[in-house]
């Protein structure tokens, strides 16, 4: 039986792409075949159906988004172009389903966050017309983002983000999302948290990984602070810059990801802010990918795992997270973390007993002092990270995902 994953992008180190790969891995172990529809795909070409207009960064989609989400009313031409693009994408979705004989769709955030409204509308119509069993895997909802607070697309949002259709089964990654989905859409959902393969600990860093510090120009006696997120305002990376300044130690703050779908203005601000505070800020997305690969002219790429294993401390000052992939990765790679205790962390994660250096709205003297202690005391850091790893294995391992997916697939397919 063939399963089709659909998203705007299934490539790189963003949370949706990473979690999709984990789901596909588990589902393949169940004996099902996985195929992928997106505007960009890292998956095997013979199993991928790539349509450039499905990507949120396609110029035509960005132009539509400007009129849909930067103004309270939309132009008639925008409505017309939205319908045309939705029909174009729906035609490709039908070909994807028929070409690969797809029996189950798994939609990764494309029915949750309206970064590509025509794709959401196309998916909704396809599902309504075929009653194809569908898992809508929701990582973020539009009501969680200020970007979508002013909208000329409220009719589209009600119709497709997410749709209330009998063949759509909703999966969320935190309890707050489940409550909001029930309140706003009247839909029940299954909670499946993000996971890591805690039963297979990471390998020890090799010679290639060790080269990351020298490639970044970080000295042996210099601390590497890793910010393993995209460069977007809700990540509050300026708090990490402030922490680096207040530590009073030689350190470099390394950001592993790009800005993504939210422009470069925040990145420019961070560069200026770091320069103002005298903090060495290194944007390393040109070196760090999800997996290693040889670059052109003998250049090197490093994996996200290499970045975690070479850092001394992870910074994660986000104000809003759907779950917190960077938190989970930090636990998996046994690194101490300074983080904001965002709402989902407080409600779903912190009660399990994880040990972190947490703060609410701002970095205070206590936060700085705790970070200094962890950096200067390897024994304290080891005790903290080993404790967290054991909790991660108990609550967020692949075993959790396997059990919950097995139940869900049995309901949908009788698998």
NUTORMI-716709 format. One record per residue (C-alpha): residue number from 1; x, y, z; residue in three letters. Coordinates in Angstrom, 3 decimals, decimal comma. Layout:
<num=NUM east=X north=Y up=Z residuo=ALA> .
...
END
This chain:
<num=1 east=0,000 north=0,000 up=0,000 residuo=UNK> .
<num=2 east=1,262 north=3,459 up=-0,919 residuo=UNK> .
<num=3 east=1,257 north=6,539 up=1,314 residuo=UNK> .
<num=4 east=1,668 north=10,071 up=-0,038 residuo=UNK> .
<num=5 east=3,216 north=12,838 up=2,063 residuo=UNK> .
<num=6 east=2,294 north=16,365 up=0,955 residuo=UNK> .
<num=7 east=3,852 north=19,651 up=2,062 residuo=UNK> .
<num=8 east=5,158 north=22,923 up=0,692 residuo=UNK> .
<num=9 east=8,757 north=21,809 up=1,288 residuo=UNK> .
<num=10 east=10,197 north=18,463 up=2,343 residuo=UNK> .
<num=11 east=13,862 north=19,379 up=2,364 residuo=UNK> .
<num=12 east=16,435 north=20,842 up=4,725 residuo=UNK> .
<num=13 east=16,530 north=21,158 up=8,495 residuo=UNK> .
<num=14 east=13,165 north=22,745 up=9,317 residuo=UNK> .
<num=15 east=11,026 north=20,940 up=11,873 residuo=UNK> .
<num=16 east=8,316 north=19,843 up=9,435 residuo=UNK> .
<num=17 east=10,817 north=18,229 up=7,057 residuo=UNK> .
<num=18 east=12,657 north=16,477 up=9,882 residuo=UNK> .
<num=19 east=9,506 north=15,083 up=11,491 residuo=UNK> .
<num=20 east=8,188 north=13,972 up=8,106 residuo=UNK> .
<num=21 east=11,353 north=11,949 up=7,577 residuo=UNK> .
<num=22 east=10,847 north=10,255 up=10,962 residuo=UNK> .
<num=23 east=7,239 north=9,399 up=10,158 residuo=UNK> .
<num=24 east=8,228 north=8,045 up=6,755 residuo=UNK> .
<num=25 east=10,923 north=5,901 up=8,359 residuo=UNK> .
<num=26 east=8,473 north=4,330 up=10,804 residuo=UNK> .
<num=27 east=5,723 north=3,880 up=8,203 residuo=UNK> .
<num=28 east=8,178 north=2,167 up=5,853 residuo=UNK> .
<num=29 east=9,012 north=-0,273 up=8,654 residuo=UNK> .
<num=30 east=5,303 north=-1,160 up=8,733 residuo=UNK> .
<num=31 east=5,664 north=-2,352 up=5,136 residuo=UNK> .
<num=32 east=4,054 north=0,663 up=3,455 residuo=UNK> .
<num=33 east=5,625 north=2,579 up=0,554 residuo=UNK> .
<num=34 east=6,137 north=6,332 up=0,987 residuo=UNK> .
<num=35 east=5,981 north=8,971 up=-1,764 residuo=UNK> .
<num=36 east=6,392 north=12,733 up=-1,522 residuo=UNK> .
<num=37 east=4,664 north=15,746 up=-3,100 residuo=UNK> .
<num=38 east=6,192 north=19,177 up=-2,451 residuo=UNK> .
<num=39 east=7,718 north=22,286 up=-3,950 residuo=UNK> .
<num=40 east=11,137 north=20,925 up=-2,942 residuo=UNK> .
<num=41 east=12,112 north=17,419 up=-1,870 residuo=UNK> .
<num=42 east=15,223 north=15,791 up=-0,415 residuo=UNK> .
<num=43 east=13,685 north=12,351 up=-0,857 residuo=UNK> .
<num=44 east=14,596 north=9,965 up=-3,719 residuo=UNK> .
<num=45 east=13,613 north=11,449 up=-7,097 residuo=UNK> .
<num=46 east=11,759 north=8,293 up=-8,128 residuo=UNK> .
<num=47 east=9,509 north=8,708 up=-5,088 residuo=UNK> .
<num=48 east=9,102 north=12,490 up=-5,311 residuo=UNK> .
<num=49 east=6,635 north=14,601 up=-7,274 residuo=UNK> .
<num=50 east=7,983 north=18,155 up=-7,255 residuo=UNK> .
<num=51 east=5,833 north=21,100 up=-8,318 residuo=UNK> .
<num=52 east=7,622 north=24,453 up=-7,926 residuo=UNK> .
<num=53 east=4,358 north=26,331 up=-7,265 residuo=UNK> .
<num=54 east=3,751 north=24,173 up=-4,192 residuo=UNK> .
<num=55 east=6,687 north=25,894 up=-2,464 residuo=UNK> .
<num=56 east=5,870 north=28,838 up=-0,192 residuo=UNK> .
<num=57 east=8,846 north=30,725 up=-1,657 residuo=UNK> .
<num=58 east=7,636 north=30,564 up=-5,267 residuo=UNK> .
<num=59 east=7,297 north=34,146 up=-6,583 residuo=UNK> .
<num=60 east=3,656 north=33,668 up=-7,579 residuo=UNK> .
<num=61 east=2,762 north=32,391 up=-4,098 residuo=UNK> .
<num=62 east=4,646 north=35,212 up=-2,384 residuo=UNK> .
<num=63 east=2,800 north=37,747 up=-4,518 residuo=UNK> .
<num=64 east=-0,539 north=36,230 up=-3,491 residuo=UNK> .
<num=65 east=0,472 north=36,209 up=0,169 residuo=UNK> .
<num=66 east=1,255 north=39,924 up=0,057 residuo=UNK> .
<num=67 east=-2,297 north=40,762 up=-0,958 residuo=UNK> .
<num=68 east=-3,874 north=38,113 up=1,273 residuo=UNK> .
<num=69 east=-2,040 north=38,897 up=4,521 residuo=UNK> .
<num=70 east=-0,780 north=42,467 up=4,284 residuo=UNK> .
<num=71 east=-4,179 north=44,045 up=3,671 residuo=UNK> .
<num=72 east=-7,665 north=43,734 up=5,226 residuo=UNK> .
<num=73 east=-9,257 north=43,413 up=1,769 residuo=UNK> .
<num=74 east=-8,031 north=41,637 up=-1,351 residuo=UNK> .
<num=75 east=-8,139 north=42,566 up=-4,975 residuo=UNK> .
<num=76 east=-10,455 north=40,734 up=-7,367 residuo=UNK> .
<num=77 east=-7,374 north=39,764 up=-9,367 residuo=UNK> .
<num=78 east=-5,940 north=38,045 up=-6,291 residuo=UNK> .
<num=79 east=-9,088 north=35,936 up=-5,909 residuo=UNK> .
<num=80 east=-8,883 north=34,982 up=-9,569 residuo=UNK> .
<num=81 east=-5,189 north=34,090 up=-9,385 residuo=UNK> .
<num=82 east=-5,752 north=32,096 up=-6,177 residuo=UNK> .
<num=83 east=-8,431 north=30,003 up=-7,894 residuo=UNK> .
<num=84 east=-6,266 north=29,472 up=-10,969 residuo=UNK> .
<num=85 east=-3,273 north=28,412 up=-8,902 residuo=UNK> .
<num=86 east=-5,434 north=26,091 up=-6,779 residuo=UNK> .
<num=87 east=-6,730 north=24,394 up=-9,941 residuo=UNK> .
<num=88 east=-3,185 north=24,071 up=-11,256 residuo=UNK> .
<num=89 east=-1,994 north=22,436 up=-8,023 residuo=UNK> .
<num=90 east=-5,073 north=20,225 up=-7,754 residuo=UNK> .
<num=91 east=-4,349 north=18,829 up=-11,204 residuo=UNK> .
<num=92 east=-0,844 north=17,921 up=-10,100 residuo=UNK> .
<num=93 east=-2,152 north=16,399 up=-6,851 residuo=UNK> .
<num=94 east=-4,532 north=14,174 up=-8,844 residuo=UNK> .
<num=95 east=-1,628 north=13,064 up=-11,045 residuo=UNK> .
<num=96 east=0,475 north=12,373 up=-7,951 residuo=UNK> .
<num=97 east=-2,269 north=10,231 up=-6,415 residuo=UNK> .
<num=98 east=-2,880 north=8,313 up=-9,641 residuo=UNK> .
<num=99 east=0,754 north=7,929 up=-10,680 residuo=UNK> .
<num=100 east=1,790 north=6,386 up=-7,383 residuo=UNK> .
<num=101 east=-1,559 north=4,736 up=-6,556 residuo=UNK> .
<num=102 east=-1,756 north=6,640 up=-3,265 residuo=UNK> .
<num=103 east=-4,225 north=5,116 up=-0,774 residuo=UNK> .
<num=104 east=-3,489 north=7,419 up=2,183 residuo=UNK> .
<num=105 east=-2,459 north=11,075 up=2,263 residuo=UNK> .
<num=106 east=-0,400 north=12,532 up=5,106 residuo=UNK> .
<num=107 east=-0,463 north=16,318 up=4,847 residuo=UNK> .
<num=108 east=2,402 north=17,955 up=6,714 residuo=UNK> .
<num=109 east=1,339 north=21,455 up=7,852 residuo=UNK> .
<num=110 east=-0,064 north=22,385 up=4,424 residuo=UNK> .
<num=111 east=-3,573 north=22,343 up=5,964 residuo=UNK> .
<num=112 east=-2,424 north=24,168 up=9,082 residuo=UNK> .
<num=113 east=-0,268 north=27,172 up=8,218 residuo=UNK> .
<num=114 east=-1,427 north=29,185 up=5,162 residuo=UNK> .
<num=115 east=1,977 north=29,922 up=3,650 residuo=UNK> .
<num=116 east=0,582 north=28,513 up=0,386 residuo=UNK> .
<num=117 east=-3,163 north=29,150 up=0,329 residuo=UNK> .
<num=118 east=-3,776 north=27,648 up=-3,148 residuo=UNK> .
<num=119 east=-2,156 north=24,376 up=-2,059 residuo=UNK> .
<num=120 east=-4,419 north=24,178 up=0,993 residuo=UNK> .
<num=121 east=-7,504 north=24,849 up=-1,145 residuo=UNK> .
<num=122 east=-6,393 north=22,296 up=-3,732 residuo=UNK> .
<num=123 east=-5,843 north=19,637 up=-1,081 residuo=UNK> .
<num=124 east=-9,209 north=20,339 up=0,525 residuo=UNK> .
<num=125 east=-11,032 north=19,977 up=-2,797 residuo=UNK> .
<num=126 east=-9,118 north=16,816 up=-3,705 residuo=UNK> .
<num=127 east=-9,987 north=15,212 up=-0,369 residuo=UNK> .
<num=128 east=-13,651 north=16,323 up=-0,611 residuo=UNK> .
<num=129 east=-13,932 north=14,942 up=-4,142 residuo=UNK> .
<num=130 east=-12,224 north=11,594 up=-3,486 residuo=UNK> .
<num=131 east=-12,849 north=10,909 up=0,243 residuo=UNK> .
<num=132 east=-9,228 north=9,768 up=0,281 residuo=UNK> .
<num=133 east=-8,224 north=8,841 up=3,852 residuo=UNK> .
<num=134 east=-6,050 north=11,689 up=5,108 residuo=UNK> .
<num=135 east=-3,945 north=12,417 up=8,161 residuo=UNK> .
<num=136 east=-3,559 north=16,162 up=8,644 residuo=UNK> .
<num=137 east=-0,372 north=16,477 up=10,694 residuo=UNK> .
<num=138 east=-0,481 north=19,952 up=12,236 residuo=UNK> .
<num=139 east=2,761 north=21,550 up=13,459 residuo=UNK> .
<num=140 east=1,562 north=25,185 up=13,609 residuo=UNK> .
<num=141 east=-1,812 north=26,865 up=13,143 residuo=UNK> .
<num=142 east=-2,395 north=30,264 up=11,581 residuo=UNK> .
<num=143 east=-4,004 north=31,603 up=14,757 residuo=UNK> .
<num=144 east=-0,674 north=31,099 up=16,545 residuo=UNK> .
<num=145 east=1,144 north=33,543 up=14,224 residuo=UNK> .
<num=146 east=0,809 north=37,337 up=14,279 residuo=UNK> .
<num=147 east=1,760 north=37,240 up=10,582 residuo=UNK> .
<num=148 east=-1,776 north=36,069 up=9,797 residuo=UNK> .
<num=149 east=-3,668 north=38,285 up=12,260 residuo=UNK> .
<num=150 east=-4,569 north=40,814 up=9,536 residuo=UNK> .
<num=151 east=-6,042 north=38,891 up=6,671 residuo=UNK> .
<num=152 east=-8,088 north=39,231 up=3,531 residuo=UNK> .
<num=153 east=-8,277 north=35,440 up=3,344 residuo=UNK> .
<num=154 east=-10,612 north=34,582 up=6,217 residuo=UNK> .
<num=155 east=-12,916 north=32,612 up=3,882 residuo=UNK> .
<num=156 east=-9,961 north=30,541 up=2,682 residuo=UNK> .
<num=157 east=-8,736 north=29,981 up=6,232 residuo=UNK> .
<num=158 east=-12,131 north=28,718 up=7,378 residuo=UNK> .
<num=159 east=-12,395 north=26,414 up=4,378 residuo=UNK> .
<num=160 east=-8,972 north=24,795 up=4,359 residuo=UNK> .
<num=161 east=-6,802 north=25,581 up=7,402 residuo=UNK> .
<num=162 east=-7,771 north=23,031 up=8,480 residuo=UNK> .
<num=163 east=-10,830 north=21,632 up=6,690 residuo=UNK> .
<num=164 east=-13,606 north=19,846 up=8,563 residuo=UNK> .
<num=165 east=-14,049 north=16,797 up=6,337 residuo=UNK> .
<num=166 east=-15,093 north=13,286 up=7,423 residuo=UNK> .
<num=167 east=-12,088 north=11,565 up=5,824 residuo=UNK> .
<num=168 east=-9,547 north=13,895 up=7,474 residuo=UNK> .
<num=169 east=-8,031 north=12,705 up=10,749 residuo=UNK> .
<num=170 east=-6,188 north=15,403 up=12,665 residuo=UNK> .
<num=171 east=-2,890 north=14,916 up=14,499 residuo=UNK> .
<num=172 east=-1,412 north=17,658 up=16,709 residuo=UNK> .
<num=173 east=1,907 north=17,885 up=18,534 residuo=UNK> .
<num=174 east=0,771 north=19,489 up=21,805 residuo=UNK> .
<num=175 east=-2,253 north=19,602 up=24,081 residuo=UNK> .
<num=176 east=-2,945 north=23,320 up=23,599 residuo=UNK> .
<num=177 east=-3,277 north=22,786 up=19,833 residuo=UNK> .
<num=178 east=-5,749 north=19,970 up=20,480 residuo=UNK> .
<num=179 east=-7,902 north=22,254 up=22,637 residuo=UNK> .
<num=180 east=-7,796 north=25,101 up=20,115 residuo=UNK> .
<num=181 east=-8,609 north=22,814 up=17,193 residuo=UNK> .
<num=182 east=-11,668 north=21,499 up=19,018 residuo=UNK> .
<num=183 east=-12,737 north=25,025 up=19,987 residuo=UNK> .
<num=184 east=-12,217 north=26,693 up=16,607 residuo=UNK> .
<num=185 east=-13,006 north=23,906 up=14,150 residuo=UNK> .
<num=186 east=-15,003 north=21,431 up=16,237 residuo=UNK> .
<num=187 east=-12,579 north=18,669 up=15,340 residuo=UNK> .
<num=188 east=-11,093 north=16,003 up=17,569 residuo=UNK> .
<num=189 east=-7,438 north=15,076 up=17,238 residuo=UNK> .
<num=190 east=-4,759 north=12,621 up=18,265 residuo=UNK> .
<num=191 east=-1,716 north=13,994 up=20,100 residuo=UNK> .
<num=192 east=1,587 north=12,629 up=18,786 residuo=UNK> .
<num=193 east=4,596 north=14,558 up=20,096 residuo=UNK> .
<num=194 east=7,786 north=15,052 up=18,148 residuo=UNK> .
<num=195 east=10,312 north=12,291 up=18,792 residuo=UNK> .
<num=196 east=13,973 north=11,302 up=18,520 residuo=UNK> .
<num=197 east=15,547 north=7,855 up=18,258 residuo=UNK> .
<num=198 east=16,660 north=7,683 up=21,880 residuo=UNK> .
<num=199 east=17,053 north=3,908 up=21,645 residuo=UNK> .
<num=200 east=19,949 north=4,547 up=19,223 residuo=UNK> .
<num=201 east=22,268 north=7,076 up=20,896 residuo=UNK> .
<num=202 east=24,286 north=9,370 up=18,617 residuo=UNK> .
<num=203 east=27,745 north=8,253 up=17,530 residuo=UNK> .
<num=204 east=30,785 north=9,875 up=19,056 residuo=UNK> .
<num=205 east=32,013 north=12,879 up=17,034 residuo=UNK> .
<num=206 east=34,617 north=11,967 up=14,424 residuo=UNK> .
<num=207 east=37,412 north=13,928 up=12,806 residuo=UNK> .
<num=208 east=35,062 north=15,575 up=10,339 residuo=UNK> .
<num=209 east=32,828 north=16,894 up=13,125 residuo=UNK> .
<num=210 east=35,820 north=18,292 up=14,994 residuo=UNK> .
<num=211 east=36,709 north=20,379 up=11,932 residuo=UNK> .
<num=212 east=33,510 north=22,406 up=12,300 residuo=UNK> .
<num=213 east=35,017 north=24,702 up=14,915 residuo=UNK> .
<num=214 east=38,071 north=25,485 up=12,807 residuo=UNK> .
<num=215 east=35,930 north=26,048 up=9,705 residuo=UNK> .
<num=216 east=33,962 north=28,610 up=11,712 residuo=UNK> .
<num=217 east=37,147 north=30,161 up=13,085 residuo=UNK> .
<num=218 east=36,386 north=29,256 up=16,695 residuo=UNK> .
<num=219 east=39,441 north=28,782 up=18,908 residuo=UNK> .
<num=220 east=39,905 north=25,814 up=21,248 residuo=UNK> .
<num=221 east=39,560 north=28,038 up=24,325 residuo=UNK> .
<num=222 east=36,418 north=29,725 up=22,978 residuo=UNK> .
<num=223 east=32,873 north=28,626 up=23,848 residuo=UNK> .
<num=224 east=30,525 north=27,741 up=21,000 residuo=UNK> .
<num=225 east=26,919 north=28,732 up=21,723 residuo=UNK> .
<num=226 east=24,528 north=27,126 up=19,237 residuo=UNK> .
<num=227 east=21,198 north=28,645 up=18,204 residuo=UNK> .
<num=228 east=19,729 north=25,705 up=16,212 residuo=UNK> .
<num=229 east=16,705 north=27,488 up=14,727 residuo=UNK> .
<num=230 east=15,586 north=29,538 up=11,777 residuo=UNK> .
<num=231 east=16,149 north=33,291 up=11,971 residuo=UNK> .
<num=232 east=12,620 north=34,526 up=12,674 residuo=UNK> .
<num=233 east=11,423 north=37,036 up=15,305 residuo=UNK> .
<num=234 east=9,504 north=34,555 up=17,464 residuo=UNK> .
<num=235 east=12,791 north=32,762 up=18,169 residuo=UNK> .
<num=236 east=13,939 north=35,899 up=20,092 residuo=UNK> .
<num=237 east=17,560 north=35,324 up=19,121 residuo=UNK> .
<num=238 east=18,446 north=38,747 up=20,484 residuo=UNK> .
<num=239 east=18,145 north=37,138 up=23,939 residuo=UNK> .
<num=240 east=20,888 north=34,698 up=22,951 residuo=UNK> .
<num=241 east=23,036 north=37,599 up=21,752 residuo=UNK> .
<num=242 east=22,514 north=39,285 up=25,112 residuo=UNK> .
<num=243 east=23,445 north=36,110 up=26,976 residuo=UNK> .
<num=244 east=26,657 north=35,782 up=24,963 residuo=UNK> .
<num=245 east=27,560 north=39,353 up=25,907 residuo=UNK> .
<num=246 east=26,767 north=38,960 up=29,615 residuo=UNK> .
<num=247 east=28,656 north=35,688 up=30,070 residuo=UNK> .
<num=248 east=31,902 north=37,661 up=30,107 residuo=UNK> .
<num=249 east=33,676 north=34,758 up=28,391 residuo=UNK> .
<num=250 east=35,233 north=34,282 up=24,959 residuo=UNK> .
<num=251 east=32,415 north=32,832 up=22,925 residuo=UNK> .
<num=252 east=30,779 north=32,797 up=19,509 residuo=UNK> .
<num=253 east=27,055 north=32,504 up=18,865 residuo=UNK> .
<num=254 east=26,404 north=30,248 up=15,872 residuo=UNK> .
<num=255 east=23,025 north=30,199 up=14,095 residuo=UNK> .
<num=256 east=22,558 north=27,021 up=12,086 residuo=UNK> .
<num=257 east=19,534 north=27,868 up=9,922 residuo=UNK> .
<num=258 east=18,423 north=30,527 up=7,440 residuo=UNK> .
<num=259 east=15,572 north=33,027 up=7,745 residuo=UNK> .
<num=260 east=13,198 north=30,768 up=5,803 residuo=UNK> .
<num=261 east=9,829 north=32,197 up=4,754 residuo=UNK> .
<num=262 east=9,789 north=35,403 up=6,816 residuo=UNK> .
<num=263 east=12,272 north=37,703 up=5,077 residuo=UNK> .
<num=264 east=15,670 north=39,117 up=6,022 residuo=UNK> .
<num=265 east=14,788 north=42,171 up=8,135 residuo=UNK> .
<num=266 east=15,187 north=40,298 up=11,426 residuo=UNK> .
<num=267 east=18,522 north=38,852 up=10,326 residuo=UNK> .
<num=268 east=19,773 north=42,363 up=9,535 residuo=UNK> .
<num=269 east=18,626 north=43,540 up=12,962 residuo=UNK> .
<num=270 east=20,481 north=40,694 up=14,693 residuo=UNK> .
<num=271 east=23,720 north=41,496 up=12,877 residuo=UNK> .
<num=272 east=23,472 north=45,134 up=13,941 residuo=UNK> .
<num=273 east=22,535 north=44,206 up=17,524 residuo=UNK> .
<num=274 east=25,432 north=41,762 up=17,844 residuo=UNK> .
<num=275 east=27,848 north=44,347 up=16,496 residuo=UNK> .
<num=276 east=26,503 north=46,900 up=18,964 residuo=UNK> .
<num=277 east=27,089 north=44,513 up=21,897 residuo=UNK> .
<num=278 east=30,425 north=43,270 up=20,617 residuo=UNK> .
<num=279 east=29,214 north=39,672 up=20,203 residuo=UNK> .
<num=280 east=30,682 north=37,408 up=17,529 residuo=UNK> .
<num=281 east=27,626 north=36,216 up=15,594 residuo=UNK> .
<num=282 east=28,214 north=33,526 up=12,981 residuo=UNK> .
<num=283 east=25,532 north=32,642 up=10,418 residuo=UNK> .
<num=284 east=26,443 north=29,089 up=9,484 residuo=UNK> .
<num=285 east=23,618 north=27,863 up=7,247 residuo=UNK> .
<num=286 east=26,095 north=27,758 up=4,362 residuo=UNK> .
<num=287 east=28,061 north=25,101 up=6,277 residuo=UNK> .
<num=288 east=25,415 north=23,231 up=8,281 residuo=UNK> .
<num=289 east=22,825 north=20,971 up=6,684 residuo=UNK> .
<num=290 east=20,692 north=18,127 up=7,945 residuo=UNK> .
<num=291 east=23,175 north=15,610 up=6,537 residuo=UNK> .
<num=292 east=26,797 north=15,879 up=5,511 residuo=UNK> .
<num=293 east=27,641 north=16,282 up=1,849 residuo=UNK> .
<num=294 east=30,635 north=17,342 up=-0,183 residuo=UNK> .
<num=295 east=30,341 north=20,862 up=-1,523 residuo=UNK> .
<num=296 east=31,729 north=22,365 up=-4,712 residuo=UNK> .
<num=297 east=35,464 north=22,907 up=-5,103 residuo=UNK> .
<num=298 east=36,310 north=20,807 up=-2,099 residuo=UNK> .
<num=299 east=34,255 north=22,799 up=0,400 residuo=UNK> .
<num=300 east=32,799 north=21,047 up=3,434 residuo=UNK> .
<num=301 east=29,318 north=20,630 up=4,790 residuo=UNK> .
<num=302 east=28,561 north=19,576 up=8,336 residuo=UNK> .
<num=303 east=25,449 north=17,933 up=9,725 residuo=UNK> .
<num=304 east=23,206 north=19,425 up=12,360 residuo=UNK> .
<num=305 east=24,424 north=16,579 up=14,587 residuo=UNK> .
<num=306 east=27,998 north=17,832 up=14,160 residuo=UNK> .
<num=307 east=26,897 north=21,298 up=15,269 residuo=UNK> .
<num=308 east=25,215 north=19,976 up=18,397 residuo=UNK> .
<num=309 east=28,165 north=17,789 up=19,350 residuo=UNK> .
<num=310 east=30,697 north=20,583 up=18,928 residuo=UNK> .
<num=311 east=28,789 north=23,199 up=20,910 residuo=UNK> .
<num=312 east=29,205 north=23,925 up=24,614 residuo=UNK> .
<num=313 east=25,738 north=25,311 up=25,202 residuo=UNK> .
<num=314 east=22,470 north=25,519 up=23,259 residuo=UNK> .
<num=315 east=20,404 north=28,715 up=23,296 residuo=UNK> .
<num=316 east=16,674 north=28,464 up=22,669 residuo=UNK> .
<num=317 east=14,900 north=31,667 up=23,743 residuo=UNK> .
<num=318 east=11,738 north=31,229 up=21,630 residuo=UNK> .
<num=319 east=8,560 north=32,901 up=22,734 residuo=UNK> .
<num=320 east=6,265 north=30,460 up=20,866 residuo=UNK> .
<num=321 east=6,858 north=26,862 up=19,758 residuo=UNK> .
<num=322 east=4,466 north=24,196 up=18,531 residuo=UNK> .
<num=323 east=6,529 north=21,615 up=20,377 residuo=UNK> .
<num=324 east=10,243 north=22,387 up=20,305 residuo=UNK> .
<num=325 east=12,373 north=20,257 up=17,990 residuo=UNK> .
<num=326 east=15,529 north=22,085 up=19,017 residuo=UNK> .
<num=327 east=14,822 north=21,229 up=22,644 residuo=UNK> .
<num=328 east=14,416 north=17,548 up=21,805 residuo=UNK> .
<num=329 east=17,557 north=17,499 up=19,666 residuo=UNK> .
<num=330 east=19,508 north=19,140 up=22,486 residuo=UNK> .
<num=331 east=18,376 north=16,410 up=24,864 residuo=UNK> .
<num=332 east=19,296 north=13,711 up=22,334 residuo=UNK> .
<num=333 east=22,806 north=15,082 up=21,765 residuo=UNK> .
<num=334 east=23,310 north=15,560 up=25,511 residuo=UNK> .
<num=335 east=23,911 north=19,284 up=25,613 residuo=UNK> .
<num=336 east=22,918 north=21,797 up=28,328 residuo=UNK> .
<num=337 east=20,365 north=24,374 up=27,250 residuo=UNK> .
<num=338 east=19,397 north=27,937 up=28,149 residuo=UNK> .
<num=339 east=15,806 north=28,406 up=27,052 residuo=UNK> .
<num=340 east=12,625 north=30,347 up=27,405 residuo=UNK> .
<num=341 east=9,936 north=28,398 up=29,226 residuo=UNK> .
<num=342 east=7,373 north=28,928 up=26,459 residuo=UNK> .
<num=343 east=3,779 north=27,873 up=27,008 residuo=UNK> .
<num=344 east=3,918 north=24,376 up=25,475 residuo=UNK> .
<num=345 east=7,115 north=23,613 up=27,371 residuo=UNK> .
<num=346 east=5,419 north=24,587 up=30,633 residuo=UNK> .
<num=347 east=2,273 north=22,542 up=30,012 residuo=UNK> .
<num=348 east=3,486 north=19,437 up=28,144 residuo=UNK> .
<num=349 east=7,235 north=19,025 up=28,723 residuo=UNK> .
<num=350 east=8,479 north=20,620 up=31,952 residuo=UNK> .
<num=351 east=6,187 north=18,560 up=34,250 residuo=UNK> .
<num=352 east=8,111 north=15,453 up=33,201 residuo=UNK> .
<num=353 east=11,133 north=16,735 up=35,135 residuo=UNK> .
<num=354 east=13,636 north=17,994 up=32,564 residuo=UNK> .
<num=355 east=16,528 north=20,072 up=33,922 residuo=UNK> .
<num=356 east=17,138 north=23,250 up=31,933 residuo=UNK> .
<num=357 east=18,328 north=26,803 up=32,515 residuo=UNK> .
<num=358 east=14,981 north=28,462 up=32,007 residuo=UNK> .
<num=359 east=13,729 north=32,021 up=31,934 residuo=UNK> .
<num=360 east=10,436 north=33,693 up=31,089 residuo=UNK> .
<num=361 east=10,599 north=37,101 up=29,434 residuo=UNK> .
<num=362 east=14,178 north=38,253 up=29,853 residuo=UNK> .
<num=363 east=17,717 north=37,161 up=30,761 residuo=UNK> .
<num=364 east=18,457 north=37,984 up=34,394 residuo=UNK> .
<num=365 east=21,561 north=37,609 up=36,594 residuo=UNK> .
<num=366 east=20,422 north=34,174 up=37,778 residuo=UNK> .
<num=367 east=20,174 north=32,885 up=34,197 residuo=UNK> .
<num=368 east=23,645 north=34,177 up=33,379 residuo=UNK> .
<num=369 east=25,179 north=32,690 up=36,518 residuo=UNK> .
<num=370 east=23,623 north=29,260 up=35,895 residuo=UNK> .
<num=371 east=24,966 north=29,298 up=32,346 residuo=UNK> .
<num=372 east=28,441 north=30,153 up=33,621 residuo=UNK> .
<num=373 east=28,294 north=27,281 up=36,131 residuo=UNK> .
<num=374 east=27,356 north=24,740 up=33,471 residuo=UNK> .
<num=375 east=30,107 north=25,948 up=31,146 residuo=UNK> .
<num=376 east=32,772 north=25,845 up=33,868 residuo=UNK> .
<num=377 east=31,715 north=22,585 up=35,563 residuo=UNK> .
<num=378 east=31,711 north=19,550 up=33,177 residuo=UNK> .
<num=379 east=30,481 north=17,290 up=35,964 residuo=UNK> .
<num=380 east=27,385 north=19,429 up=36,557 residuo=UNK> .
<num=381 east=26,708 north=19,570 up=32,819 residuo=UNK> .
<num=382 east=27,054 north=15,778 up=32,463 residuo=UNK> .
<num=383 east=24,669 north=15,136 up=35,359 residuo=UNK> .
<num=384 east=22,084 north=17,462 up=33,808 residuo=UNK> .
<num=385 east=22,254 north=16,099 up=30,258 residuo=UNK> .
<num=386 east=22,267 north=12,423 up=31,268 residuo=UNK> .
<num=387 east=19,189 north=12,974 up=33,413 residuo=UNK> .
<num=388 east=17,449 north=14,654 up=30,476 residuo=UNK> .
<num=389 east=18,400 north=11,876 up=28,060 residuo=UNK> .
<num=390 east=16,771 north=9,252 up=30,291 residuo=UNK> .
<num=391 east=13,559 north=11,289 up=30,403 residuo=UNK> .
<num=392 east=13,655 north=11,797 up=26,640 residuo=UNK> .
<num=393 east=13,961 north=8,047 up=26,087 residuo=UNK> .
<num=394 east=10,973 north=7,476 up=28,345 residuo=UNK> .
<num=395 east=8,617 north=10,038 up=26,834 residuo=UNK> .
<num=396 east=9,777 north=10,981 up=23,304 residuo=UNK> .
<num=397 east=11,340 north=7,917 up=21,710 residuo=UNK> .
<num=398 east=10,477 north=6,303 up=18,391 residuo=UNK> .
<num=399 east=8,565 north=3,680 up=20,368 residuo=UNK> .
<num=400 east=5,948 north=6,324 up=21,213 residuo=UNK> .
<num=401 east=5,578 north=7,246 up=17,541 residuo=UNK> .
<num=402 east=5,419 north=3,597 up=16,457 residuo=UNK> .
<num=403 east=2,623 north=2,748 up=18,880 residuo=UNK> .
<num=404 east=0,467 north=5,767 up=18,060 residuo=UNK> .
<num=405 east=0,956 north=5,526 up=14,303 residuo=UNK> .
<num=406 east=0,133 north=1,826 up=14,397 residuo=UNK> .
<num=407 east=-3,212 north=2,570 up=16,066 residuo=UNK> .
<num=408 east=-3,992 north=5,414 up=13,654 residuo=UNK> .
<num=409 east=-3,087 north=3,447 up=10,520 residuo=UNK> .
<num=410 east=-5,124 north=0,497 up=11,727 residuo=UNK> .
<num=411 east=-8,157 north=2,779 up=12,064 residuo=UNK> .
<num=412 east=-7,656 north=4,266 up=8,603 residuo=UNK> .
<num=413 east=-6,457 north=1,302 up=6,575 residuo=UNK> .
<num=414 east=-6,988 north=-1,797 up=8,627 residuo=UNK> .
<num=415 east=-3,202 north=-2,195 up=8,378 residuo=UNK> .
END
